[in-house]
Amino acid sequence: MTAAFMPDGSIFNGRQNILPTAYFESLNVGDRLCDDTINPIVGRA
């Protein structure tokens, strides 16, 4: 199991890293990573 955390409002930089292939291929550099099924918000300040 792997858990990766990033700040709310993060943007796609063009690198796949841990993103699922289908999601990666749907993104353009600069897109917000805000799909709750892939990048759910786990807490708010």
mmCIF entry with sequence, helices, sheets and N, C-alpha, C, O atoms, coordinates in Angstrom:
data_MODEL
# 
_entry.id   MODEL 
# 
_entity.id                         1 
_entity.type                       polymer 
_entity.pdbx_number_of_molecules   1 
# 
_entity_poly.entity_id                      1 
_entity_poly.type                           'polypeptide(L)' 
_entity_poly.nstd_linkage                   no 
_entity_poly.nstd_monomer                   no 
_entity_poly.pdbx_seq_one_letter_code       MTAAFMPDGSIFNGRQNILPTAYFESLNVGDRLCDDTINPIVGRA 
_entity_poly.pdbx_seq_one_letter_code_can   MTAAFMPDGSIFNGRQNILPTAYFESLNVGDRLCDDTINPIVGRA 
_entity_poly.pdbx_strand_id                 A 
# 
loop_
_entity_poly_seq.entity_id 
_entity_poly_seq.num 
_entity_poly_seq.mon_id 
_entity_poly_seq.hetero 
1 1  MET n 
1 2  THR n 
1 3  ALA n 
1 4  ALA n 
1 5  PHE n 
1 6  MET n 
1 7  PRO n 
1 8  ASP n 
1 9  GLY n 
1 10 SER n 
1 11 ILE n 
1 12 PHE n 
1 13 ASN n 
1 14 GLY n 
1 15 ARG n 
1 16 GLN n 
1 17 ASN n 
1 18 ILE n 
1 19 LEU n 
1 20 PRO n 
1 21 THR n 
1 22 ALA n 
1 23 TYR n 
1 24 PHE n 
1 25 GLU n 
1 26 SER n 
1 27 LEU n 
1 28 ASN n 
1 29 VAL n 
1 30 GLY n 
1 31 ASP n 
1 32 ARG n 
1 33 LEU n 
1 34 CYS n 
1 35 ASP n 
1 36 ASP n 
1 37 THR n 
1 38 ILE n 
1 39 ASN n 
1 40 PRO n 
1 41 ILE n 
1 42 VAL n 
1 43 GLY n 
1 44 ARG n 
1 45 ALA n 
# 
_struct_asym.id          A 
_struct_asym.entity_id   1 
# 
_struct_conf.conf_type_id            HELX_P 
_struct_conf.id                      HELX_P1 
_struct_conf.pdbx_PDB_helix_id       AA1 
_struct_conf.beg_label_comp_id       THR 
_struct_conf.beg_label_asym_id       A 
_struct_conf.beg_label_seq_id        21 
_struct_conf.pdbx_beg_PDB_ins_code   ? 
_struct_conf.end_label_comp_id       SER 
_struct_conf.end_label_asym_id       A 
_struct_conf.end_label_seq_id        26 
_struct_conf.pdbx_end_PDB_ins_code   ? 
_struct_conf.beg_auth_comp_id        THR 
_struct_conf.beg_auth_asym_id        A 
_struct_conf.beg_auth_seq_id         21 
_struct_conf.end_auth_comp_id        SER 
_struct_conf.end_auth_asym_id        A 
_struct_conf.end_auth_seq_id         26 
_struct_conf.pdbx_PDB_helix_class    1 
_struct_conf.details                 ? 
_struct_conf.pdbx_PDB_helix_length   6 
# 
_struct_conf_type.id          HELX_P 
_struct_conf_type.criteria    ? 
_struct_conf_type.reference   ? 
# 
loop_
_atom_site.group_PDB 
_atom_site.id 
_atom_site.type_symbol 
_atom_site.label_atom_id 
_atom_site.label_alt_id 
_atom_site.label_comp_id 
_atom_site.label_asym_id 
_atom_site.label_entity_id 
_atom_site.label_seq_id 
_atom_site.pdbx_PDB_ins_code 
_atom_site.Cartn_x 
_atom_site.Cartn_y 
_atom_site.Cartn_z 
_atom_site.occupancy 
_atom_site.B_iso_or_equiv 
_atom_site.pdbx_formal_charge 
_atom_site.auth_seq_id 
_atom_site.auth_comp_id 
_atom_site.auth_asym_id 
_atom_site.auth_atom_id 
_atom_site.pdbx_PDB_model_num 
ATOM 1   N N  . MET A 1 1  ? 0.856   -1.168 0.000   1.00 0.00 ? 1  MET A N  1 
ATOM 2   C CA . MET A 1 1  ? 0.000   0.000  0.000   1.00 0.00 ? 1  MET A CA 1 
ATOM 3   C C  . MET A 1 1  ? 0.898   1.225  0.000   1.00 0.00 ? 1  MET A C  1 
ATOM 4   O O  . MET A 1 1  ? 1.913   1.276  0.695   1.00 0.00 ? 1  MET A O  1 
ATOM 5   N N  . THR A 1 2  ? 0.504   2.198  -0.787  1.00 0.00 ? 2  THR A N  1 
ATOM 6   C CA . THR A 1 2  ? 1.238   3.457  -0.855  1.00 0.00 ? 2  THR A CA 1 
ATOM 7   C C  . THR A 1 2  ? 0.275   4.608  -0.653  1.00 0.00 ? 2  THR A C  1 
ATOM 8   O O  . THR A 1 2  ? -0.843  4.591  -1.169  1.00 0.00 ? 2  THR A O  1 
ATOM 9   N N  . ALA A 1 3  ? 0.701   5.592  0.085   1.00 0.00 ? 3  ALA A N  1 
ATOM 10  C CA . ALA A 1 3  ? -0.101  6.807  0.258   1.00 0.00 ? 3  ALA A CA 1 
ATOM 11  C C  . ALA A 1 3  ? 0.785   7.990  -0.116  1.00 0.00 ? 3  ALA A C  1 
ATOM 12  O O  . ALA A 1 3  ? 1.897   8.131  0.394   1.00 0.00 ? 3  ALA A O  1 
ATOM 13  N N  . ALA A 1 4  ? 0.292   8.821  -0.993  1.00 0.00 ? 4  ALA A N  1 
ATOM 14  C CA . ALA A 1 4  ? 1.017   10.027 -1.389  1.00 0.00 ? 4  ALA A CA 1 
ATOM 15  C C  . ALA A 1 4  ? 0.143   11.225 -1.064  1.00 0.00 ? 4  ALA A C  1 
ATOM 16  O O  . ALA A 1 4  ? -1.044  11.236 -1.389  1.00 0.00 ? 4  ALA A O  1 
ATOM 17  N N  . PHE A 1 5  ? 0.711   12.215 -0.436  1.00 0.00 ? 5  PHE A N  1 
ATOM 18  C CA . PHE A 1 5  ? -0.035  13.406 -0.045  1.00 0.00 ? 5  PHE A CA 1 
ATOM 19  C C  . PHE A 1 5  ? 0.528   14.612 -0.785  1.00 0.00 ? 5  PHE A C  1 
ATOM 20  O O  . PHE A 1 5  ? 1.736   14.711 -1.001  1.00 0.00 ? 5  PHE A O  1 
ATOM 21  N N  . MET A 1 6  ? -0.349  15.519 -1.168  1.00 0.00 ? 6  MET A N  1 
ATOM 22  C CA . MET A 1 6  ? 0.065   16.766 -1.798  1.00 0.00 ? 6  MET A CA 1 
ATOM 23  C C  . MET A 1 6  ? -0.900  17.849 -1.354  1.00 0.00 ? 6  MET A C  1 
ATOM 24  O O  . MET A 1 6  ? -2.028  17.549 -0.965  1.00 0.00 ? 6  MET A O  1 
ATOM 25  N N  . PRO A 1 7  ? -0.480  19.091 -1.405  1.00 0.00 ? 7  PRO A N  1 
ATOM 26  C CA . PRO A 1 7  ? -1.355  20.178 -0.970  1.00 0.00 ? 7  PRO A CA 1 
ATOM 27  C C  . PRO A 1 7  ? -2.569  20.334 -1.882  1.00 0.00 ? 7  PRO A C  1 
ATOM 28  O O  . PRO A 1 7  ? -2.487  20.081 -3.083  1.00 0.00 ? 7  PRO A O  1 
ATOM 29  N N  . ASP A 1 8  ? -3.687  20.749 -1.308  1.00 0.00 ? 8  ASP A N  1 
ATOM 30  C CA . ASP A 1 8  ? -4.869  21.075 -2.095  1.00 0.00 ? 8  ASP A CA 1 
ATOM 31  C C  . ASP A 1 8  ? -4.494  22.179 -3.083  1.00 0.00 ? 8  ASP A C  1 
ATOM 32  O O  . ASP A 1 8  ? -3.813  23.137 -2.718  1.00 0.00 ? 8  ASP A O  1 
ATOM 33  N N  . GLY A 1 9  ? -4.934  22.046 -4.317  1.00 0.00 ? 9  GLY A N  1 
ATOM 34  C CA . GLY A 1 9  ? -4.619  23.039 -5.338  1.00 0.00 ? 9  GLY A CA 1 
ATOM 35  C C  . GLY A 1 9  ? -3.376  22.713 -6.144  1.00 0.00 ? 9  GLY A C  1 
ATOM 36  O O  . GLY A 1 9  ? -2.937  23.527 -6.956  1.00 0.00 ? 9  GLY A O  1 
ATOM 37  N N  . SER A 1 10 ? -2.796  21.527 -5.932  1.00 0.00 ? 10 SER A N  1 
ATOM 38  C CA . SER A 1 10 ? -1.609  21.144 -6.692  1.00 0.00 ? 10 SER A CA 1 
ATOM 39  C C  . SER A 1 10 ? -1.933  21.058 -8.175  1.00 0.00 ? 10 SER A C  1 
ATOM 40  O O  . SER A 1 10 ? -3.061  20.756 -8.565  1.00 0.00 ? 10 SER A O  1 
ATOM 41  N N  . ILE A 1 11 ? -0.914  21.332 -9.002  1.00 0.00 ? 11 ILE A N  1 
ATOM 42  C CA . ILE A 1 11 ? -1.105  21.263 -10.449 1.00 0.00 ? 11 ILE A CA 1 
ATOM 43  C C  . ILE A 1 11 ? -0.194  20.198 -11.052 1.00 0.00 ? 11 ILE A C  1 
ATOM 44  O O  . ILE A 1 11 ? 0.851   19.864 -10.494 1.00 0.00 ? 11 ILE A O  1 
ATOM 45  N N  . PHE A 1 12 ? -0.608  19.676 -12.194 1.00 0.00 ? 12 PHE A N  1 
ATOM 46  C CA . PHE A 1 12 ? 0.128   18.630 -12.903 1.00 0.00 ? 12 PHE A CA 1 
ATOM 47  C C  . PHE A 1 12 ? 1.372   19.221 -13.559 1.00 0.00 ? 12 PHE A C  1 
ATOM 48  O O  . PHE A 1 12 ? 1.297   20.230 -14.259 1.00 0.00 ? 12 PHE A O  1 
ATOM 49  N N  . ASN A 1 13 ? 2.520   18.578 -13.324 1.00 0.00 ? 13 ASN A N  1 
ATOM 50  C CA . ASN A 1 13 ? 3.785   19.089 -13.852 1.00 0.00 ? 13 ASN A CA 1 
ATOM 51  C C  . ASN A 1 13 ? 4.295   18.310 -15.063 1.00 0.00 ? 13 ASN A C  1 
ATOM 52  O O  . ASN A 1 13 ? 5.377   18.600 -15.572 1.00 0.00 ? 13 ASN A O  1 
ATOM 53  N N  . GLY A 1 14 ? 3.519   17.315 -15.531 1.00 0.00 ? 14 GLY A N  1 
ATOM 54  C CA . GLY A 1 14 ? 3.929   16.554 -16.701 1.00 0.00 ? 14 GLY A CA 1 
ATOM 55  C C  . GLY A 1 14 ? 4.575   15.216 -16.389 1.00 0.00 ? 14 GLY A C  1 
ATOM 56  O O  . GLY A 1 14 ? 4.844   14.438 -17.304 1.00 0.00 ? 14 GLY A O  1 
ATOM 57  N N  . ARG A 1 15 ? 4.828   14.932 -15.131 1.00 0.00 ? 15 ARG A N  1 
ATOM 58  C CA . ARG A 1 15 ? 5.463   13.663 -14.745 1.00 0.00 ? 15 ARG A CA 1 
ATOM 59  C C  . ARG A 1 15 ? 4.410   12.694 -14.223 1.00 0.00 ? 15 ARG A C  1 
ATOM 60  O O  . ARG A 1 15 ? 3.512   13.084 -13.477 1.00 0.00 ? 15 ARG A O  1 
ATOM 61  N N  . GLN A 1 16 ? 4.525   11.426 -14.620 1.00 0.00 ? 16 GLN A N  1 
ATOM 62  C CA . GLN A 1 16 ? 3.532   10.436 -14.207 1.00 0.00 ? 16 GLN A CA 1 
ATOM 63  C C  . GLN A 1 16 ? 3.647   10.089 -12.726 1.00 0.00 ? 16 GLN A C  1 
ATOM 64  O O  . GLN A 1 16 ? 2.634   10.065 -12.027 1.00 0.00 ? 16 GLN A O  1 
ATOM 65  N N  . ASN A 1 17 ? 4.849   9.822  -12.233 1.00 0.00 ? 17 ASN A N  1 
ATOM 66  C CA . ASN A 1 17 ? 5.066   9.491  -10.839 1.00 0.00 ? 17 ASN A CA 1 
ATOM 67  C C  . ASN A 1 17 ? 4.121   8.365  -10.409 1.00 0.00 ? 17 ASN A C  1 
ATOM 68  O O  . ASN A 1 17 ? 4.292   7.239  -10.875 1.00 0.00 ? 17 ASN A O  1 
ATOM 69  N N  . ILE A 1 18 ? 3.149   8.611  -9.554  1.00 0.00 ? 18 ILE A N  1 
ATOM 70  C CA . ILE A 1 18 ? 2.259   7.550  -9.063  1.00 0.00 ? 18 ILE A CA 1 
ATOM 71  C C  . ILE A 1 18 ? 0.865   7.613  -9.678  1.00 0.00 ? 18 ILE A C  1 
ATOM 72  O O  . ILE A 1 18 ? -0.014  6.850  -9.276  1.00 0.00 ? 18 ILE A O  1 
ATOM 73  N N  . LEU A 1 19 ? 0.643   8.501  -10.640 1.00 0.00 ? 19 LEU A N  1 
ATOM 74  C CA . LEU A 1 19 ? -0.692  8.644  -11.225 1.00 0.00 ? 19 LEU A CA 1 
ATOM 75  C C  . LEU A 1 19 ? -1.047  7.423  -12.065 1.00 0.00 ? 19 LEU A C  1 
ATOM 76  O O  . LEU A 1 19 ? -0.201  6.907  -12.795 1.00 0.00 ? 19 LEU A O  1 
ATOM 77  N N  . PRO A 1 20 ? -2.295  6.956  -11.967 1.00 0.00 ? 20 PRO A N  1 
ATOM 78  C CA . PRO A 1 20 ? -2.733  5.870  -12.845 1.00 0.00 ? 20 PRO A CA 1 
ATOM 79  C C  . PRO A 1 20 ? -2.621  6.305  -14.315 1.00 0.00 ? 20 PRO A C  1 
ATOM 80  O O  . PRO A 1 20 ? -2.835  7.474  -14.636 1.00 0.00 ? 20 PRO A O  1 
ATOM 81  N N  . THR A 1 21 ? -2.292  5.376  -15.190 1.00 0.00 ? 21 THR A N  1 
ATOM 82  C CA . THR A 1 21 ? -2.049  5.693  -16.601 1.00 0.00 ? 21 THR A CA 1 
ATOM 83  C C  . THR A 1 21 ? -3.203  6.435  -17.254 1.00 0.00 ? 21 THR A C  1 
ATOM 84  O O  . THR A 1 21 ? -2.973  7.441  -17.925 1.00 0.00 ? 21 THR A O  1 
ATOM 85  N N  . ALA A 1 22 ? -4.437  5.976  -17.081 1.00 0.00 ? 22 ALA A N  1 
ATOM 86  C CA . ALA A 1 22 ? -5.588  6.627  -17.733 1.00 0.00 ? 22 ALA A CA 1 
ATOM 87  C C  . ALA A 1 22 ? -5.742  8.072  -17.259 1.00 0.00 ? 22 ALA A C  1 
ATOM 88  O O  . ALA A 1 22 ? -6.027  8.960  -18.062 1.00 0.00 ? 22 ALA A O  1 
ATOM 89  N N  . TYR A 1 23 ? -5.556  8.313  -15.961 1.00 0.00 ? 23 TYR A N  1 
ATOM 90  C CA . TYR A 1 23 ? -5.660  9.672  -15.424 1.00 0.00 ? 23 TYR A CA 1 
ATOM 91  C C  . TYR A 1 23 ? -4.510  10.529 -15.956 1.00 0.00 ? 23 TYR A C  1 
ATOM 92  O O  . TYR A 1 23 ? -4.720  11.664 -16.385 1.00 0.00 ? 23 TYR A O  1 
ATOM 93  N N  . PHE A 1 24 ? -3.304  9.981  -15.925 1.00 0.00 ? 24 PHE A N  1 
ATOM 94  C CA . PHE A 1 24 ? -2.127  10.682 -16.444 1.00 0.00 ? 24 PHE A CA 1 
ATOM 95  C C  . PHE A 1 24 ? -2.342  11.134 -17.889 1.00 0.00 ? 24 PHE A C  1 
ATOM 96  O O  . PHE A 1 24 ? -2.040  12.275 -18.242 1.00 0.00 ? 24 PHE A O  1 
ATOM 97  N N  . GLU A 1 25 ? -2.865  10.234 -18.718 1.00 0.00 ? 25 GLU A N  1 
ATOM 98  C CA . GLU A 1 25 ? -3.064  10.549 -20.137 1.00 0.00 ? 25 GLU A CA 1 
ATOM 99  C C  . GLU A 1 25 ? -4.168  11.575 -20.373 1.00 0.00 ? 25 GLU A C  1 
ATOM 100 O O  . GLU A 1 25 ? -4.244  12.151 -21.458 1.00 0.00 ? 25 GLU A O  1 
ATOM 101 N N  . SER A 1 26 ? -5.027  11.816 -19.379 1.00 0.00 ? 26 SER A N  1 
ATOM 102 C CA . SER A 1 26 ? -6.112  12.787 -19.538 1.00 0.00 ? 26 SER A CA 1 
ATOM 103 C C  . SER A 1 26 ? -5.686  14.199 -19.122 1.00 0.00 ? 26 SER A C  1 
ATOM 104 O O  . SER A 1 26 ? -6.437  15.155 -19.319 1.00 0.00 ? 26 SER A O  1 
ATOM 105 N N  . LEU A 1 27 ? -4.487  14.335 -18.549 1.00 0.00 ? 27 LEU A N  1 
ATOM 106 C CA . LEU A 1 27 ? -4.032  15.616 -18.010 1.00 0.00 ? 27 LEU A CA 1 
ATOM 107 C C  . LEU A 1 27 ? -3.136  16.381 -18.977 1.00 0.00 ? 27 LEU A C  1 
ATOM 108 O O  . LEU A 1 27 ? -2.445  15.795 -19.811 1.00 0.00 ? 27 LEU A O  1 
ATOM 109 N N  . ASN A 1 28 ? -3.166  17.687 -18.845 1.00 0.00 ? 28 ASN A N  1 
ATOM 110 C CA . ASN A 1 28 ? -2.230  18.579 -19.526 1.00 0.00 ? 28 ASN A CA 1 
ATOM 111 C C  . ASN A 1 28 ? -1.423  19.299 -18.464 1.00 0.00 ? 28 ASN A C  1 
ATOM 112 O O  . ASN A 1 28 ? -1.918  19.535 -17.362 1.00 0.00 ? 28 ASN A O  1 
ATOM 113 N N  . VAL A 1 29 ? -0.179  19.651 -18.784 1.00 0.00 ? 29 VAL A N  1 
ATOM 114 C CA . VAL A 1 29 ? 0.654   20.392 -17.837 1.00 0.00 ? 29 VAL A CA 1 
ATOM 115 C C  . VAL A 1 29 ? -0.106  21.642 -17.392 1.00 0.00 ? 29 VAL A C  1 
ATOM 116 O O  . VAL A 1 29 ? -0.624  22.395 -18.216 1.00 0.00 ? 29 VAL A O  1 
ATOM 117 N N  . GLY A 1 30 ? -0.162  21.848 -16.082 1.00 0.00 ? 30 GLY A N  1 
ATOM 118 C CA . GLY A 1 30 ? -0.859  22.997 -15.511 1.00 0.00 ? 30 GLY A CA 1 
ATOM 119 C C  . GLY A 1 30 ? -2.260  22.691 -15.020 1.00 0.00 ? 30 GLY A C  1 
ATOM 120 O O  . GLY A 1 30 ? -2.854  23.517 -14.326 1.00 0.00 ? 30 GLY A O  1 
ATOM 121 N N  . ASP A 1 31 ? -2.823  21.502 -15.365 1.00 0.00 ? 31 ASP A N  1 
ATOM 122 C CA . ASP A 1 31 ? -4.147  21.126 -14.868 1.00 0.00 ? 31 ASP A CA 1 
ATOM 123 C C  . ASP A 1 31 ? -4.098  20.942 -13.353 1.00 0.00 ? 31 ASP A C  1 
ATOM 124 O O  . ASP A 1 31 ? -3.107  20.454 -12.809 1.00 0.00 ? 31 ASP A O  1 
ATOM 125 N N  . ARG A 1 32 ? -5.180  21.339 -12.680 1.00 0.00 ? 32 ARG A N  1 
ATOM 126 C CA . ARG A 1 32 ? -5.290  21.092 -11.239 1.00 0.00 ? 32 ARG A CA 1 
ATOM 127 C C  . ARG A 1 32 ? -5.554  19.620 -10.997 1.00 0.00 ? 32 ARG A C  1 
ATOM 128 O O  . ARG A 1 32 ? -6.321  18.994 -11.729 1.00 0.00 ? 32 ARG A O  1 
ATOM 129 N N  . LEU A 1 33 ? -4.924  19.067 -9.977  1.00 0.00 ? 33 LEU A N  1 
ATOM 130 C CA . LEU A 1 33 ? -5.131  17.670 -9.593  1.00 0.00 ? 33 LEU A CA 1 
ATOM 131 C C  . LEU A 1 33 ? -6.254  17.638 -8.561  1.00 0.00 ? 33 LEU A C  1 
ATOM 132 O O  . LEU A 1 33 ? -6.010  17.551 -7.358  1.00 0.00 ? 33 LEU A O  1 
ATOM 133 N N  . CYS A 1 34 ? -7.492  17.710 -9.059  1.00 0.00 ? 34 CYS A N  1 
ATOM 134 C CA . CYS A 1 34 ? -8.632  17.866 -8.151  1.00 0.00 ? 34 CYS A CA 1 
ATOM 135 C C  . CYS A 1 34 ? -9.722  16.817 -8.361  1.00 0.00 ? 34 CYS A C  1 
ATOM 136 O O  . CYS A 1 34 ? -10.878 17.061 -8.015  1.00 0.00 ? 34 CYS A O  1 
ATOM 137 N N  . ASP A 1 35 ? -9.380  15.655 -8.922  1.00 0.00 ? 35 ASP A N  1 
ATOM 138 C CA . ASP A 1 35 ? -10.342 14.570 -9.083  1.00 0.00 ? 35 ASP A CA 1 
ATOM 139 C C  . ASP A 1 35 ? -10.447 13.835 -7.750  1.00 0.00 ? 35 ASP A C  1 
ATOM 140 O O  . ASP A 1 35 ? -9.506  13.156 -7.341  1.00 0.00 ? 35 ASP A O  1 
ATOM 141 N N  . ASP A 1 36 ? -11.580 13.965 -7.074  1.00 0.00 ? 36 ASP A N  1 
ATOM 142 C CA . ASP A 1 36 ? -11.738 13.371 -5.746  1.00 0.00 ? 36 ASP A CA 1 
ATOM 143 C C  . ASP A 1 36 ? -11.619 11.851 -5.717  1.00 0.00 ? 36 ASP A C  1 
ATOM 144 O O  . ASP A 1 36 ? -11.365 11.287 -4.653  1.00 0.00 ? 36 ASP A O  1 
ATOM 145 N N  . THR A 1 37 ? -11.795 11.168 -6.849  1.00 0.00 ? 37 THR A N  1 
ATOM 146 C CA . THR A 1 37 ? -11.642 9.714  -6.852  1.00 0.00 ? 37 THR A CA 1 
ATOM 147 C C  . THR A 1 37 ? -10.175 9.315  -6.880  1.00 0.00 ? 37 THR A C  1 
ATOM 148 O O  . THR A 1 37 ? -9.824  8.222  -6.436  1.00 0.00 ? 37 THR A O  1 
ATOM 149 N N  . ILE A 1 38 ? -9.318  10.181 -7.393  1.00 0.00 ? 38 ILE A N  1 
ATOM 150 C CA . ILE A 1 38 ? -7.873  9.911  -7.459  1.00 0.00 ? 38 ILE A CA 1 
ATOM 151 C C  . ILE A 1 38 ? -7.136  10.640 -6.336  1.00 0.00 ? 38 ILE A C  1 
ATOM 152 O O  . ILE A 1 38 ? -6.247  10.067 -5.706  1.00 0.00 ? 38 ILE A O  1 
ATOM 153 N N  . ASN A 1 39 ? -7.497  11.892 -6.084  1.00 0.00 ? 39 ASN A N  1 
ATOM 154 C CA . ASN A 1 39 ? -6.819  12.751 -5.104  1.00 0.00 ? 39 ASN A CA 1 
ATOM 155 C C  . ASN A 1 39 ? -7.820  13.318 -4.096  1.00 0.00 ? 39 ASN A C  1 
ATOM 156 O O  . ASN A 1 39 ? -8.091  14.519 -4.104  1.00 0.00 ? 39 ASN A O  1 
ATOM 157 N N  . PRO A 1 40 ? -8.373  12.462 -3.225  1.00 0.00 ? 40 PRO A N  1 
ATOM 158 C CA . PRO A 1 40 ? -9.363  12.986 -2.269  1.00 0.00 ? 40 PRO A CA 1 
ATOM 159 C C  . PRO A 1 40 ? -8.713  13.900 -1.231  1.00 0.00 ? 40 PRO A C  1 
ATOM 160 O O  . PRO A 1 40 ? -7.551  13.722 -0.868  1.00 0.00 ? 40 PRO A O  1 
ATOM 161 N N  . ILE A 1 41 ? -9.474  14.865 -0.770  1.00 0.00 ? 41 ILE A N  1 
ATOM 162 C CA . ILE A 1 41 ? -9.006  15.734 0.315   1.00 0.00 ? 41 ILE A CA 1 
ATOM 163 C C  . ILE A 1 41 ? -9.207  14.973 1.622   1.00 0.00 ? 41 ILE A C  1 
ATOM 164 O O  . ILE A 1 41 ? -10.318 14.540 1.927   1.00 0.00 ? 41 ILE A O  1 
ATOM 165 N N  . VAL A 1 42 ? -8.132  14.810 2.392   1.00 0.00 ? 42 VAL A N  1 
ATOM 166 C CA . VAL A 1 42 ? -8.207  14.029 3.618   1.00 0.00 ? 42 VAL A CA 1 
ATOM 167 C C  . VAL A 1 42 ? -8.374  14.872 4.872   1.00 0.00 ? 42 VAL A C  1 
ATOM 168 O O  . VAL A 1 42 ? -8.597  14.327 5.953   1.00 0.00 ? 42 VAL A O  1 
ATOM 169 N N  . GLY A 1 43 ? -8.271  16.171 4.751   1.00 0.00 ? 43 GLY A N  1 
ATOM 170 C CA . GLY A 1 43 ? -8.454  17.040 5.908   1.00 0.00 ? 43 GLY A CA 1 
ATOM 171 C C  . GLY A 1 43 ? -8.442  18.502 5.502   1.00 0.00 ? 43 GLY A C  1 
ATOM 172 O O  . GLY A 1 43 ? -7.893  18.864 4.461   1.00 0.00 ? 43 GLY A O  1 
ATOM 173 N N  . ARG A 1 44 ? -9.033  19.314 6.307   1.00 0.00 ? 44 ARG A N  1 
ATOM 174 C CA . ARG A 1 44 ? -9.042  20.760 6.078   1.00 0.00 ? 44 ARG A CA 1 
ATOM 175 C C  . ARG A 1 44 ? -8.522  21.454 7.333   1.00 0.00 ? 44 ARG A C  1 
ATOM 176 O O  . ARG A 1 44 ? -8.712  20.983 8.454   1.00 0.00 ? 44 ARG A O  1 
ATOM 177 N N  . ALA A 1 45 ? -7.871  22.569 7.111   1.00 0.00 ? 45 ALA A N  1 
ATOM 178 C CA . ALA A 1 45 ? -7.328  23.340 8.249   1.00 0.00 ? 45 ALA A CA 1 
ATOM 179 C C  . ALA A 1 45 ? -8.459  23.995 9.022   1.00 0.00 ? 45 ALA A C  1 
ATOM 180 O O  . ALA A 1 45 ? -8.212  24.685 10.011  1.00 0.00 ? 45 ALA A O  1 
# 
